Amino acid sequence: MNMGCGGYGSGMGMTTAPAPAISPASGTYPTPLTVSIQDGLQGATIYVTVDGSMPTLSSPIYRGPFTITQSAKVQAIAVVNGYSTSPVGVANFTLQ
């Protein structure tokens, strides 16, 4: 774990933000499926994709639980002041 002294400015810190937790876990579920994402840091902005593409700062911002109706690869990153951008959280959902 990187225990840097942190920094100032958006996403420019030495410590990496934790990867967002996507719930439920990867797996096969009946359709529709409600997906939620959480990050352990207060004030984190979470960017999410559901099409398998890598999330970036241009991706949609997660604003609360959402429903998917077809199989999807959900990926998310967290950005917090004083931290570097998180690793990508990933969940693969197969819907029946």
C-alpha positions as CSV (number, residue, x, y, z in Angstrom):
1,M,0.0,0.0,0.0
2,N,1.3,3.4,-0.9
3,M,1.4,5.6,2.2
4,G,2.6,8.8,0.5
5,C,2.1,12.1,2.2
6,G,-0.8,13.1,-0.1
7,G,-1.0,16.2,-2.2
8,Y,-3.1,19.0,-3.3
9,G,-5.2,19.4,-6.4
10,S,-7.7,17.2,-8.1
11,G,-6.3,13.7,-8.4
12,M,-2.7,14.7,-7.9
13,G,-2.0,13.1,-4.5
14,M,0.6,10.5,-3.7
15,T,-1.8,8.1,-2.1
16,T,-4.0,6.1,-4.5
17,A,-7.7,6.2,-3.9
18,P,-9.3,2.8,-3.2
19,A,-11.0,1.1,-6.1
20,P,-14.8,1.5,-6.1
21,A,-16.7,-1.5,-4.8
22,I,-19.4,-2.7,-7.3
23,S,-22.3,-4.6,-5.8
24,P,-23.5,-7.3,-6.4
25,A,-20.3,-9.2,-7.2
26,S,-19.7,-10.6,-10.7
27,G,-22.0,-13.4,-11.6
28,T,-25.2,-14.6,-13.4
29,Y,-28.4,-12.9,-12.3
30,P,-32.0,-12.7,-13.4
31,T,-32.9,-9.6,-15.4
32,P,-33.3,-6.7,-14.5
33,L,-30.4,-6.2,-12.1
34,T,-29.8,-3.2,-9.9
35,V,-26.1,-2.3,-9.5
36,S,-24.6,0.0,-6.9
37,I,-21.1,1.4,-6.5
38,Q,-19.4,2.6,-3.3
39,D,-16.1,4.1,-2.5
40,G,-14.5,4.3,0.9
41,L,-13.5,7.9,0.7
42,Q,-15.7,10.8,1.6
43,G,-16.4,13.1,-1.4
44,A,-15.2,10.7,-4.0
45,T,-16.5,11.2,-7.6
46,I,-17.1,7.9,-9.3
47,Y,-16.9,7.6,-13.1
48,V,-18.6,4.5,-14.5
49,T,-19.0,2.6,-17.8
50,V,-21.2,-0.3,-18.6
51,D,-20.1,-1.0,-22.2
52,G,-16.8,-2.6,-21.3
53,S,-14.8,0.5,-22.1
54,M,-12.2,1.8,-19.6
55,P,-13.7,4.6,-17.4
56,T,-12.1,8.1,-17.7
57,L,-12.8,11.5,-16.3
58,S,-15.0,12.0,-19.4
59,S,-17.2,9.0,-18.5
60,P,-20.7,9.4,-16.9
61,I,-20.6,10.2,-13.1
62,Y,-22.2,7.6,-10.9
63,R,-25.2,9.3,-9.1
64,G,-26.9,6.3,-7.5
65,P,-28.0,2.7,-8.1
66,F,-28.9,1.9,-11.7
67,T,-30.6,-1.0,-13.5
68,I,-29.1,-3.1,-16.3
69,T,-31.3,-5.3,-18.5
70,Q,-28.6,-7.1,-20.5
71,S,-25.2,-8.7,-19.7
72,A,-22.6,-6.0,-19.0
73,K,-19.1,-5.3,-17.8
74,V,-19.4,-2.5,-15.3
75,Q,-16.2,-0.6,-14.6
76,A,-15.6,2.3,-12.3
77,I,-12.9,4.7,-11.0
78,A,-12.9,7.0,-8.1
79,V,-11.3,10.5,-8.0
80,V,-10.8,12.4,-4.8
81,N,-9.0,15.6,-4.0
82,G,-5.5,14.8,-2.6
83,Y,-5.4,11.3,-4.0
84,S,-4.3,9.8,-7.3
85,T,-7.1,8.2,-9.4
86,S,-8.1,4.8,-8.1
87,P,-7.6,1.4,-9.8
88,V,-10.5,0.3,-11.9
89,G,-13.2,-1.6,-10.1
90,V,-14.8,-4.3,-12.4
91,A,-17.8,-6.5,-12.3
92,N,-19.0,-8.8,-15.1
93,F,-22.7,-9.5,-15.1
94,T,-24.4,-12.2,-17.2
95,L,-28.2,-11.6,-17.2
96,Q,-30.8,-14.3,-17.9
